[in-house]
């Protein structure tokens, strides 16, 4: 495995993208860049500063004060504070979907993501990695799963994290998030023409990882 490539994993909310990306990154000794967490950090910071996330100008004004750092062990820091768990709250998830529609926010974070991805040996997951952020990625994956399956996964994750969770509410939130992500004007969620689709609804994590590893092997 001499050649280090760039891998883009896109797909709707709670499709298991970050879980798969982390496992594949570990197998390949690649750097995992959690782009969704970066949008969550912006939403979290806005909520922290009592800024209305629906106020585009006010949110954009906060960007100059935001410093996001990611560590190999999965820790995420916002302005040197550990926010790894805090940014997973449902309120932050919904806020992230709103702020990700703002051009200033997207430009700010896409620049950061491209800087982090220079030189290959990286896996990024999000909504527009293969279509916007890393158009030249050597491997593009579009990972999907049914809403029911995704809601159940997110519900279990929340319970494991000790967060309050209601399966019905999560299903509604995911359906709404899909609607927002697919219909936004800037970088809507869509499959890149050269992406390979993987439906993980009836697959175990191990099966998905094995499939991605097989696709990587074909490209290096």
C-alpha positions, 0 to 999 in steps of 0.5 A: 500500500504505497500510494496514499489516496483521498477518499470521499464518503457522502450520504444522508444524516445518520447513514453511518458515514463517520463510523465507517470512515473512522474504521477504514482510516484506522485500517489504512493508517489514514487521517479521518476528517469529520466535516460534519463535526466542523459544521456542528462546532459552528452551530454549537458556538452560535448556541453558546453565544446565544446567536440565532442560528437562522440569522445568517449574518450574525452566524457569519460574524462568529467565524473569525472567532472559531478555531477547530482542531481534530485529533487522531483519537477522535477528540474535537476541540473548539477554541481549545475546549473539548466539545466531542460529546457536546456537539452531538446533541440533537439541538446542535444537529438541527443547527448544523443543518441550518448553518451549513446552508450559509455561503460564508460558513461553507467557504470558511470550512471547505477551505479548512477541509482542503488544507487538511486533505492536501497530500492524500492519505485522508478520508473525509465524510459529509454531504458534498465531499465528492461533489465540491470539497474534493472533486478529484478524490480517487475514491468516492462513496455514496453511503445510504440506508433507509430512514428507519434504519438510520433513526434506530442507529442514531437512537442507539448511539444517543443511549450509549452516550447517555443522551435522552432519545426518542426514536419517533422524534429522531425519525422525524428529524432525519426526514426533515434533515434529508429534505433540508440537505437535498434541497438547499441551494448551496452544495445540496446532497447528491451523489457524484457521477463517479461515486459508488453507492453502498446501501448499508441498511442490511449490512453489518459494519464489518461488511461495509468496511470490507467493501470499502477496503476492497474498493481502496485496494483496486485504486492503489 
